[in-house]
Amino acid sequence: MTGNPSVSRWDELPIRDELRGKSPYGAPQLDVPVRLNTNENPYPLPEALVERIAERVREAARDLNRYPDRDAVRLRTELAAYLTKSAGYPLGMENVWAANGSNEVIQQLLQTFGGPGRTAIGFEPSYSMHALIARGTGTGWISGPRNEDFTIDLAAAERAIAEHKPDVVFVTTPNNPTGNAVPPETVLALYEAAQAAKPSMVIVDEAYIEFSHGASLLPLLDGRPHLVISRTMSKAFGAAGLRLGYLAAHPAVVDAVQLVRLPYHLSAVTQATALAALEHTDTLLGYVEQLKAERDRLVTELRAIGYEVTESDANFVQFGRFADAHEAWRKILDRGVLVRDNGVPGWLRVSAGTPQENDAFLDAVREVKKELGS
Ligand SMILES: *Cc1c(COP(=O)(O)O)cnc(C)c1O
């Protein structure tokens, strides 16, 4: 009994009112030669790592009749070691929690600290999944302000936090889709404002931190039990297909999310694969250096062509301005290059690809600039 033509739309099902008429999240997955629209790492995993993954997964396969380690102790221990080494701030596995992508980490956080009758605030434009996960968990969403140049308007943000007293405050640094990092002083001021208002949890989404000119905010965890730093292996580690995100926080936060996580949420195959990838951290972070150089080249060349570019600390660049960003997106696509229209009026976003992909992109936008005039 599949494909009953009389039930063709989910809107006709008795779904929750707040989902009615909405669209699912998703960038178009189009089959074009150059895809620079989802901030993936363009470099495939090195062959030695592919072999190591196969080995560790083979070992894990022998035990697949059993449920996996529910607490992912080995993986959390290795993630904590990576964070300790990269941020110079000591963290143990009791400070770290992992899930299927940082989107699941954020969902677990909102299930724990948000939910019906509660609210979360983000400063937009920012990562649209924060608002969507809020909706999915029944958490009210408050869209906080930004300045014209996409920096956070601190005074306005502090006022919004004082007025709305949100239960959760999101800060994305470097921010997506704009690319700019949030100064640590601003994050600290937002944390103080959130503590004075409620106190609320502050979730700092550091999905792109490895690409930043600045340091991770992990050391700010010291003495701040309501701060959570969320991370992912999808971007810098070049493992978007793995689905592995994690958080660092006070151990009480890690204990609290146990209340909502599904038992055995992280498969044995995922844990084995992530452990193998972490053995190759140095090689993977070598690609990050190449991508940072390509990111900086994109900024320079786009400005030379005559585009405006937002400062970028990420592996992507926001450029404009266009009278009609969607028309420009389409014209770039017509030249075989897929970038992202995030719905920020006048602006598009391009992920840093390989040098060849970036050259193809730059050729395309040079032509589009001529065609559209200035
Ligand atoms: C890409 C991205 C993530 C990653 O999500 P995963 O579920 O870990 O793939 C998280 N936050 C931001 C801001 C992102 O851009």
The ligand as an SDF file (V2000), in Angstrom:
LIG
                    3D

 15 15  0  0  0  0  0  0  0  0999 V2000
   27.9330   22.8660    8.6450 C   0  0  0  0  0  0  0  0  0  0  0  0
   27.5410   23.4350    9.9700 C   0  0  0  0  0  0  0  0  0  0  0  0
   27.3400   22.5810   11.0440 C   0  0  0  0  0  0  0  0  0  0  0  0
   27.5970   21.1130   10.8340 C   0  0  0  0  0  0  0  0  0  0  0  0
   26.5740   20.3100   11.0560 O   0  0  0  0  0  0  0  0  0  0  0  0
   26.8620   18.7400   11.0960 P   0  0  0  0  0  0  0  0  0  0  0  0
   25.5580   18.2350   11.5500 O   0  0  0  0  0  0  0  0  0  0  0  0
   27.9560   18.5290   12.0980 O   0  0  0  0  0  0  0  0  0  0  0  0
   27.2760   18.3230    9.7220 O   0  0  0  0  0  0  0  0  0  0  0  0
   27.0280   23.1110   12.2790 C   0  0  0  0  0  0  0  0  0  0  0  0
   26.9300   24.4350   12.4550 N   0  0  0  0  0  0  0  0  0  0  0  0
   27.1420   25.2920   11.4480 C   0  0  0  0  0  0  0  0  0  0  0  0
   27.0980   26.7460   11.6870 C   0  0  0  0  0  0  0  0  0  0  0  0
   27.4310   24.8090   10.1670 C   0  0  0  0  0  0  0  0  0  0  0  0
   27.5940   25.6530    9.1570 O   0  0  0  0  0  0  0  0  0  0  0  0
  1  2  1  0
  2  3  1  0
  2 14  2  0
  3  4  1  0
  3 10  2  0
  4  5  1  0
  5  6  1  0
  6  7  2  0
  6  8  1  0
  6  9  1  0
 10 11  1  0
 11 12  2  0
 12 13  1  0
 12 14  1  0
 14 15  1  0
M  END
$$$$
